[in-house]
């Protein structure tokens, strides 16, 4: 792929989607701050030096920054984009300044400001899902053992399985659902399976060998297929209720997957970072705009959920300190908060390093450079 195609098909869609989701997230913080009479000094999409921007009549500097990998809203009394309190400034504030300072708002007002960002991402995902359910339809898992997608370079792709194929039986055992098919594949790593498939009214036989993948200390089979989903349109009266349920279900699955990685039941190899998400965004963008909108909704849920984790530097870390303050009746000490921010920074950097390493490995970047120098 040429550099121009890489930028056009991968980097540009990724930056556009990420910037939109960051804007939604920070817009939530901004609105909550304004509703609680907090002065917002900066609303930035991206980090680093400012490329261009403007200052509104309320004194907020709206800007686009050089590094398009996130964003922030800096409140009056914040020391930095991570919303760490500026103790030196706080000590010098007049009574008028304190009225618009985030630090001097009640603990419940500060909780509202911190929670508004993730909440905005969740509401945005509900809006996208609900609207798509009205115009395109809700994706409902097929009750049949039908193939939705075939992953490139997978065992299924190598033998010629195609999207839309209906798997009738495996090794002579009749199948009713995709879950049964998955179970057969999972339990037979590196063992040849005989699949009878119905395609356009004809029955075709395939012999496929699931690839062996280490999962939680054991080997499982992977064929490289996903289930088929039917498109069911919803009325405007019910679409957003279905959307709320699906947003909840997606969040629960994400938490379950993360929990299994933490306890070692699933490998962290599937953890993806900016590089992998950029590659996925480019791939989806080349398929259709609708698929890209679906991905944006899923990433919005992901962004909202991650920011609720009780890690200092993230919104969840601020909420943790604020709830501790609400219970104790006094703020957490400055020393503990400072230590928390350093630990949180370390955890975030570690997560970025691990996920980026996974992305580079899956994209075979290391293999590419190895071939160059050999």
C-alpha positions as CSV (number, residue, x, y, z in Angstrom):
1,X,0.0,0.0,0.0
2,X,1.4,3.4,-1.0
3,X,1.8,6.2,1.6
4,X,-1.0,8.2,0.0
5,X,-3.4,5.3,0.2
6,X,-2.3,4.5,3.8
7,X,-3.1,8.1,4.8
8,X,-6.4,8.3,2.8
9,X,-7.8,4.9,3.7
10,X,-6.6,4.4,7.2
11,X,-5.2,7.5,8.9
12,X,-7.8,10.0,7.8
13,X,-10.9,7.9,8.7
14,X,-9.3,7.0,12.0
15,X,-8.6,10.7,12.9
16,X,-12.1,11.8,11.8
17,X,-13.8,9.1,13.9
18,X,-11.5,9.5,16.9
19,X,-11.9,13.3,16.8
20,X,-15.7,13.1,16.7
21,X,-15.8,10.7,19.7
22,X,-13.3,12.9,21.7
23,X,-15.4,15.9,20.9
24,X,-18.6,14.2,22.1
25,X,-16.7,13.1,25.3
26,X,-15.3,16.5,26.1
27,X,-18.6,18.2,25.1
28,X,-20.2,16.3,27.9
29,X,-17.6,17.6,30.4
30,X,-18.0,21.1,28.9
31,X,-21.8,21.2,29.2
32,X,-21.8,19.9,32.8
33,X,-19.2,22.4,33.8
34,X,-21.1,25.3,32.2
35,X,-24.3,24.2,33.9
36,X,-22.5,24.3,37.2
37,X,-21.0,27.7,36.6
38,X,-17.5,26.5,36.2
39,X,-15.2,28.5,33.9
40,X,-13.8,26.4,31.0
41,X,-10.4,27.7,29.9
42,X,-9.6,25.3,27.1
43,X,-11.5,22.9,24.9
44,X,-8.9,21.0,22.8
45,X,-9.2,18.3,20.2
46,X,-5.7,16.8,20.3
47,X,-2.6,17.5,22.4
48,X,0.5,19.5,22.0
49,X,1.0,22.9,20.2
50,X,-2.1,24.5,18.9
51,X,-2.6,24.5,15.1
52,X,-5.5,26.9,15.0
53,X,-8.3,28.0,17.3
54,X,-10.5,30.9,18.6
55,X,-11.6,32.3,21.9
56,X,-15.4,32.7,22.6
57,X,-17.1,35.4,24.6
58,X,-16.9,33.3,27.8
59,X,-13.1,33.2,27.6
60,X,-12.9,29.5,26.5
61,X,-10.1,28.8,24.0
62,X,-11.4,26.3,21.4
63,X,-8.5,24.7,19.5
64,X,-7.2,21.9,17.3
65,X,-3.8,20.7,18.4
66,X,-1.0,18.9,16.6
67,X,-1.3,15.4,18.0
68,X,-4.8,14.0,17.1
69,X,-4.8,11.3,19.7
70,X,-7.4,12.5,22.2
71,X,-8.4,15.8,23.7
72,X,-9.2,17.6,26.9
73,X,-11.2,20.3,28.6
74,X,-9.2,22.4,31.1
75,X,-11.3,23.9,33.9
76,X,-10.4,26.9,36.0
77,X,-8.4,25.5,38.9
78,X,-6.9,22.7,36.8
79,X,-3.2,22.4,36.7
80,X,-3.0,20.3,33.5
81,X,-5.2,18.4,31.0
82,X,-5.5,15.5,33.5
83,X,-7.5,17.9,35.8
84,X,-5.0,17.7,38.6
85,X,-5.8,20.6,41.0
86,X,-3.5,23.6,40.7
87,X,-2.8,24.2,44.4
88,X,-0.7,27.3,43.9
89,X,-3.5,29.0,41.9
90,X,-6.1,27.8,44.3
91,X,-4.3,29.5,47.2
92,X,-4.3,32.8,45.4
93,X,-7.9,32.9,44.3
94,X,-10.3,35.7,45.2
95,X,-13.8,35.1,46.3
96,X,-15.0,35.9,42.8
97,X,-12.6,33.4,41.3
98,X,-13.8,30.7,43.7
99,X,-17.3,31.0,42.3
100,X,-16.2,29.7,38.9
101,X,-13.5,27.3,40.1
102,X,-14.1,23.6,39.7
103,X,-12.1,22.9,42.9
104,X,-14.6,25.0,45.0
105,X,-17.8,23.4,43.7
106,X,-19.6,20.8,45.8
107,X,-18.4,17.2,45.6
108,X,-21.6,16.2,43.8
109,X,-21.1,19.0,41.2
110,X,-17.6,17.7,40.5
111,X,-18.9,14.2,40.2
112,X,-21.4,15.4,37.7
113,X,-18.7,17.1,35.6
114,X,-16.4,14.1,35.6
115,X,-19.2,11.6,34.8
116,X,-20.6,13.7,32.0
117,X,-17.9,12.8,29.5
118,X,-18.4,9.0,29.6
119,X,-22.2,9.5,29.8
120,X,-22.0,11.6,26.6
121,X,-20.2,8.7,24.8
122,X,-22.9,6.3,26.0
123,X,-25.8,8.6,24.9
124,X,-24.0,9.1,21.5
125,X,-23.8,5.3,21.0
126,X,-27.5,5.0,21.9
127,X,-28.4,7.7,19.4
128,X,-26.4,6.0,16.6
129,X,-27.7,2.5,17.3
130,X,-31.3,3.7,17.6
131,X,-31.1,5.7,14.4
132,X,-29.5,2.8,12.5
133,X,-32.2,0.4,13.8
134,X,-34.9,2.7,12.3
135,X,-33.3,3.2,8.8
136,X,-31.0,0.2,8.4
137,X,-32.2,-2.3,10.9
138,X,-31.0,-4.0,14.1
139,X,-28.5,-6.8,13.7
140,X,-30.1,-9.9,15.2
141,X,-28.0,-13.1,15.5
142,X,-29.3,-15.7,13.1
143,X,-30.8,-18.8,14.7
144,X,-29.1,-20.9,12.1
145,X,-25.4,-22.0,11.8
146,X,-24.9,-19.5,9.1
147,X,-21.5,-17.8,8.3
148,X,-21.5,-14.0,8.5
149,X,-17.9,-13.1,7.7
150,X,-14.7,-15.1,6.7
151,X,-11.5,-13.6,8.1
152,X,-8.7,-13.1,5.5
153,X,-5.9,-15.7,5.6
154,X,-7.9,-17.9,8.0
155,X,-8.4,-21.6,7.8
156,X,-12.0,-21.0,6.5
157,X,-10.7,-18.7,3.7
158,X,-8.1,-21.2,2.6
159,X,-10.7,-23.9,1.9
160,X,-13.2,-21.6,0.2
161,X,-15.9,-21.0,2.8
162,X,-17.9,-17.9,2.0
163,X,-20.2,-15.4,3.9
164,X,-23.8,-16.6,3.7
165,X,-22.8,-20.3,3.8
166,X,-25.2,-22.4,5.9
167,X,-23.4,-25.2,7.8
168,X,-25.6,-28.2,7.9
169,X,-23.4,-30.7,9.8
170,X,-19.8,-31.2,11.0
171,X,-18.3,-34.8,10.9
172,X,-21.8,-36.1,10.4
173,X,-23.3,-34.3,13.4
174,X,-26.3,-32.0,12.4
175,X,-26.1,-28.4,13.6
176,X,-28.9,-26.1,14.6
177,X,-27.1,-22.9,15.8
178,X,-23.8,-21.1,15.2
179,X,-23.0,-21.7,18.9
180,X,-23.0,-25.4,18.3
181,X,-20.7,-24.9,15.3
182,X,-18.3,-22.7,17.4
183,X,-18.2,-25.4,20.1
184,X,-17.2,-28.1,17.5
185,X,-14.5,-25.9,16.1
186,X,-13.2,-24.8,19.5
187,X,-12.9,-28.4,20.7
188,X,-10.9,-29.6,17.6
189,X,-7.7,-27.6,17.2
190,X,-5.5,-28.9,14.4
191,X,-8.0,-31.7,13.6
192,X,-9.6,-31.9,10.1
193,X,-13.3,-31.4,10.1
194,X,-15.8,-32.4,7.4
195,X,-18.4,-29.7,6.9
196,X,-21.5,-30.0,4.7
197,X,-22.6,-26.5,3.6
198,X,-25.6,-25.3,1.8
199,X,-24.8,-22.5,-0.8
200,X,-27.4,-21.1,-3.2
201,X,-29.5,-24.2,-2.8
202,X,-26.7,-26.7,-3.4
203,X,-24.9,-28.8,-0.8
204,X,-21.1,-28.6,-0.9
205,X,-18.5,-30.5,1.3
206,X,-15.4,-28.8,2.7
207,X,-12.5,-30.2,4.7
208,X,-11.1,-27.6,7.1
209,X,-8.6,-27.8,9.9
210,X,-9.1,-25.2,12.7
211,X,-5.9,-23.3,13.7
212,X,-4.8,-23.9,17.3
213,X,-4.8,-20.8,19.5
214,X,-3.6,-20.7,23.2
215,X,-6.5,-19.5,25.4
216,X,-6.1,-19.5,29.2
217,X,-3.4,-22.2,29.2
218,X,-5.2,-24.5,26.8
219,X,-5.4,-24.9,23.0
220,X,-8.6,-24.0,21.2
221,X,-9.6,-24.2,17.5
222,X,-10.2,-21.2,15.4
223,X,-11.6,-21.4,11.9
224,X,-11.9,-17.6,11.2
225,X,-15.6,-17.2,10.8
226,X,-18.2,-15.0,12.4
227,X,-22.0,-15.6,12.8
228,X,-24.6,-14.2,10.4
229,X,-26.8,-11.4,11.6
230,X,-30.3,-10.6,10.2
231,X,-31.3,-6.9,9.7
232,X,-34.6,-6.2,11.6
233,X,-35.9,-2.6,11.3
234,X,-37.5,-1.1,14.4
235,X,-40.1,1.6,14.8
236,X,-39.1,5.0,16.2
237,X,-41.1,4.1,19.3
238,X,-39.0,1.0,20.1
239,X,-35.6,1.6,18.4
240,X,-33.9,3.5,21.2
241,X,-35.1,1.1,23.9
242,X,-33.4,-1.7,21.9
243,X,-30.4,0.6,21.5
244,X,-30.1,1.1,25.3
245,X,-30.2,-2.7,25.8
246,X,-27.6,-3.3,23.2
247,X,-25.3,-0.6,24.6
248,X,-25.6,-2.3,28.0
249,X,-24.9,-5.8,26.5
250,X,-21.8,-4.5,24.6
251,X,-20.5,-2.9,27.8
252,X,-21.1,-6.2,29.8
253,X,-19.3,-8.2,27.1
254,X,-16.3,-5.8,27.1
255,X,-16.0,-6.1,30.9
256,X,-16.4,-9.8,30.8
257,X,-13.6,-10.1,28.2
258,X,-11.4,-7.8,30.3
259,X,-12.0,-9.8,33.4
260,X,-11.1,-13.0,31.7
261,X,-7.8,-11.4,30.5
262,X,-7.0,-10.3,34.0
263,X,-7.5,-13.8,35.5
264,X,-5.7,-15.4,32.6
265,X,-8.6,-17.2,31.0
266,X,-8.0,-15.2,27.8
267,X,-4.8,-14.0,26.2
268,X,-4.0,-10.2,26.2
269,X,-2.9,-10.7,22.6
270,X,-6.4,-9.5,21.5
271,X,-5.9,-6.2,23.2
272,X,-5.7,-3.5,20.5
273,X,-4.4,0.1,20.6
274,X,-4.4,3.1,18.3
275,X,-2.5,1.3,15.5
276,X,-4.9,-1.6,15.4
277,X,-8.0,0.6,15.7
278,X,-6.6,2.7,12.8
279,X,-6.2,-0.4,10.6
280,X,-9.7,-1.6,11.5
281,X,-11.2,1.8,10.9
282,X,-9.6,1.9,7.4
283,X,-10.8,-1.6,6.6
284,X,-14.4,-0.8,7.7
285,X,-14.4,2.6,5.9
286,X,-13.6,0.8,2.6
287,X,-16.6,-1.4,3.0
288,X,-19.4,1.2,3.6
289,X,-20.3,4.3,5.5
290,X,-22.9,2.4,7.5
291,X,-20.3,0.0,8.8
292,X,-18.1,2.9,9.7
293,X,-21.0,4.5,11.7
294,X,-21.5,1.1,13.5
295,X,-17.8,1.0,14.4
296,X,-18.0,4.6,15.7
297,X,-20.8,3.6,18.0
298,X,-18.8,0.6,19.4
299,X,-15.7,2.8,19.8
300,X,-17.8,5.4,21.7
301,X,-19.0,2.7,24.1
302,X,-15.4,1.6,24.5
303,X,-14.2,5.2,25.2
304,X,-16.9,5.8,27.7
305,X,-16.3,2.5,29.5
306,X,-12.5,2.9,29.7
307,X,-12.8,6.3,31.1
308,X,-15.0,5.0,34.0
309,X,-12.2,2.7,35.2
310,X,-11.0,3.8,38.6
311,X,-7.6,4.9,37.4
312,X,-6.2,8.3,38.2
313,X,-5.8,10.4,35.1
314,X,-9.1,9.0,33.8
315,X,-12.6,10.2,34.7
316,X,-13.1,7.1,36.8
317,X,-10.0,8.1,38.9
318,X,-11.5,11.5,39.6
319,X,-14.8,9.9,40.5
320,X,-13.0,7.5,42.9
321,X,-11.4,10.4,44.7
322,X,-14.7,12.4,44.8
323,X,-16.7,9.5,46.1
324,X,-14.1,8.9,48.8
325,X,-14.4,12.6,49.7
326,X,-18.2,12.3,49.8
327,X,-17.9,9.3,52.2
328,X,-15.1,10.7,54.4
329,X,-16.5,14.3,54.5
330,X,-13.1,15.7,53.4
331,X,-10.9,15.6,50.3
332,X,-8.3,12.9,49.7
333,X,-4.9,14.3,50.7
334,X,-2.8,16.1,48.0
335,X,0.0,13.6,48.5
336,X,-2.2,10.6,47.9
337,X,-3.7,12.2,44.8
338,X,-0.3,13.0,43.5
339,X,0.8,9.4,44.0
340,X,-2.4,8.2,42.3
341,X,-1.8,10.4,39.2
342,X,1.7,9.0,38.9
343,X,0.5,5.4,39.2
344,X,-2.3,6.1,36.8
345,X,0.1,7.6,34.3
346,X,2.3,4.5,34.5
347,X,-0.7,2.2,34.0
348,X,-1.9,4.1,30.9
349,X,1.6,4.1,29.4
350,X,1.9,0.4,30.1
351,X,-1.4,-0.3,28.4
352,X,-0.5,1.8,25.4
353,X,2.9,-0.1,25.0
354,X,1.2,-3.5,25.3
355,X,-1.6,-2.8,22.9
356,X,0.8,-1.1,20.4
357,X,3.1,-4.1,20.6
358,X,0.1,-6.4,19.8
359,X,-0.9,-4.2,16.9
360,X,2.5,-4.2,15.4
361,X,2.8,-8.0,15.8
362,X,-0.6,-8.7,14.3
363,X,0.1,-6.4,11.4
364,X,3.4,-8.3,10.8
365,X,5.5,-5.1,11.1
366,X,8.3,-6.9,12.9
367,X,8.3,-9.6,10.2
368,X,8.5,-6.8,7.6
369,X,11.6,-5.2,9.1
370,X,13.2,-8.6,9.7
371,X,12.9,-9.5,6.0
372,X,14.4,-6.1,5.1
373,X,17.6,-6.6,7.2
374,X,18.0,-10.3,6.5
